[in-house]
């Protein structure tokens, strides 16, 4: 987790220095929305239920 945080901080500093911070923030938000959309219950399929007798 520490490496992920340090990579995120480095990316934030580099993107701010190069002027690409708004573009990076937009891409991150799009990725977050895709993760939320992909984890919705409608994509899980039907649960297994035991057969009734």
HELIX and SHEET records of a PDB file:
HELIX    1   1 UNK A    2  UNK A   18  1                                  17    
HELIX    2   2 UNK A   21  UNK A   38  1                                  18    
HELIX    3   3 UNK A   41  UNK A   43  5                                   3    
END                                                                             
